[in-house]
């Protein structure tokens, strides 16, 4: 568990990696009710310019949220989390969620964390999510 009293601005969250798998995207579609063929049908996804199905933006954001929750630990509460999905994520790609403490509010015992998700493509690091933010309250 992360201790609020030990936090400092600039502290980085440990990176959380995940390979995006077709089964996980299908399970996400079923759980969330988003059955858009862009996420489930390779032929349809190719017909609109992708190499195959892509993960839901909220799937990628959920991975980012998991990184924040794992870092904060039990007893902490994610009060708010925001993100803008900037680019698609394809099957087989490894997404890496990370973050950095941007501000601390001792009176409220909250940490504001800048968050992101990266993916390496053809030797370039891209940001499917950049400039996300989480506000985490600590006991």
Buried (B, 14 or more C-beta within 10 A) or exposed (E): EBEBEEBEEEBEBEEBEBEBEBEBBBEBBEEEEBEEBBBBBBEBBEEEEBEBBBBBBBBBBBBBBEBBBEBBEEEBEBEEBEBEBBBBBBBEBEBBBBBEBBEBEEEEBBBBBBBBBBBEEEEEEBBBBBEBBBBBBBE
